[in-house]
Amino acid sequence: MRYISTRGQAPALGFGDAMLTGLARDGGLYVPETVPQFTPDEIAAMAGLSYEDLAFKVMQPFVSETFTDAELRGAITRAYAGFGHDARAPLKQLAPNHFLLELFHGPTLAFKDFAMQVIGQLFQIELEKRGQKVTIVGATSGDTGSAAIEAFRGLDNVDVFILFPYGRVSEVQRRQMTTPVEDNVHALALEGDFDDCQAKLKDMFNHFEFRDEVGLAGVNSINFARVLAQIVYFFAAAVALGAPHRKVSFSVPTGNFGDIFAGFLAKEMGLPIDRLVIATNQNDILDRCIKQGAYSKHGVKPSMSPSMDIEVSSNFERALFWAYGRDGAAIDALMTELKQAGSFSVSDNAMGALLAHYDSGSISEERTLEVIAQTLAQTGELLCPHSAIGVGVGNDALARDRATPMITLATAHPAKFPDAVEKASGIRPPLPPRMEDLFDREERVTRVPNDLDALEALIKERRRT
Ligand SMILES: *Cc1c(COP(=O)(O)O)cnc(C)c1O
């Protein structure tokens, strides 16, 4: 299987190179040249498998030229061994035909662990085979950074630098990034917002001299390996509710579009998904795009669901690539327009293609608090603000179509966002026992200006490899 760039200019790569690289050299994102398919019989045979066995079945066709079956199985087993729930991604019922897929039982309490733990293992296998070292630089609105640090801390052939927006992540998120003691971990607080962090990361990738000198690798959701590992839980949930014999829809709290795009690929692989519902907070650029056909930046407003405070939704480029009939030149033109004018219009044809799969909604700050309180009263389930946005938008979509089961992704544990949850419900959710001492651990962090030269100099000086 080869991986090609959404902008059509960079050379096609195998899985190992696409994973170690992250962003393509033409600024595009890697996608598989063809999408492997499962027949209904093959999907029916997934019923009752362990999460690990299912992950092997779903991921194997994408990586078989890079990893042996034994390597992949080993990586998956080690990745999920530290999760706090045997089902890994348990499904709960909230209301008639509304289900919650809990994706927060990993080591950093957010769904990012599902992919990051696997790619930590896969990086290690691949780098050892190649005798190579890399410098991972990641931009985070909070959860990616802690998940990446948790997955790569202490590895010999990796330095990991995480850029997060100064003052804009929750205290639990910050402490998860600043308290690991391993000297290959570097937490950097950037003076700017998440889009600034992401822009600096892209600039580093486009500065080829720096990129090659430090062996830059990216583990943001632009890395296809991340998206791949996330496809698995769409299969797990749909099969648990009767796929391939029954269709389901998903409501996905969305920022960078990585999670929901994994759902799209699950559908392309043959999983019978009806609607993929994009749930956004007050930063509703994706909801406006789906409703109005134009992608237009208005400025990010900080919200109580910080992991979704995004305007440059990187993986949306992958969705557009499919919607434009996999025309790299068309995507390159749109992205150039976005960079220059801050907006672009989606063609009628492409809008038709998007609307065949996606639906959308957005939830205000006030409504987020209401959904947390209502869900607690009606079901006993305490939601984090991101998950509440998914549940709110999922409820609205369910009201339009009662017949198809709706599965909302619960993307983080409520204890990761205790202030918002307490404001909504009066309950301050405690951290799970395994991280009870988080507030006592010493923090290590460097504050950095929003400046490319300064950042590159710091990374060159700090990295050990
Ligand atoms: C990252 C994140 C999201 C957004 O996911 P994307 O893949 O970026 O769309 C939603 N909720 C939580 C808790 C997250 O950490």
PDBQT file of the ligand as one rigid body, heavy atoms in Angstrom, charges set to zero:
ROOT
HETATM    1  C1  LIG A 501      -8.573  16.402  20.231  1.00  0.00    +0.000 C 
HETATM    2  C2  LIG A 501      -9.879  16.421  20.904  1.00  0.00    +0.000 A 
HETATM    3  C3  LIG A 501     -11.068  16.659  20.198  1.00  0.00    +0.000 A 
HETATM    4  C4  LIG A 501     -11.061  16.973  18.718  1.00  0.00    +0.000 C 
HETATM    5  O1  LIG A 501     -10.639  15.878  17.938  1.00  0.00    +0.000 OA
HETATM    6  P1  LIG A 501     -10.156  16.106  16.437  1.00  0.00    +0.000 P 
HETATM    7  O2  LIG A 501      -9.636  14.801  15.984  1.00  0.00    +0.000 OA
HETATM    8  O3  LIG A 501      -9.072  17.157  16.521  1.00  0.00    +0.000 OA
HETATM    9  O4  LIG A 501     -11.336  16.588  15.670  1.00  0.00    +0.000 OA
HETATM   10  C5  LIG A 501     -12.256  16.598  20.884  1.00  0.00    +0.000 A 
HETATM   11  N1  LIG A 501     -12.288  16.355  22.212  1.00  0.00    +0.000 NA
HETATM   12  C6  LIG A 501     -11.178  16.125  22.926  1.00  0.00    +0.000 A 
HETATM   13  C7  LIG A 501     -11.275  15.883  24.381  1.00  0.00    +0.000 C 
HETATM   14  C8  LIG A 501      -9.934  16.154  22.299  1.00  0.00    +0.000 A 
HETATM   15  O5  LIG A 501      -8.819  15.932  23.005  1.00  0.00    +0.000 OA
ENDROOT
TORSDOF 0
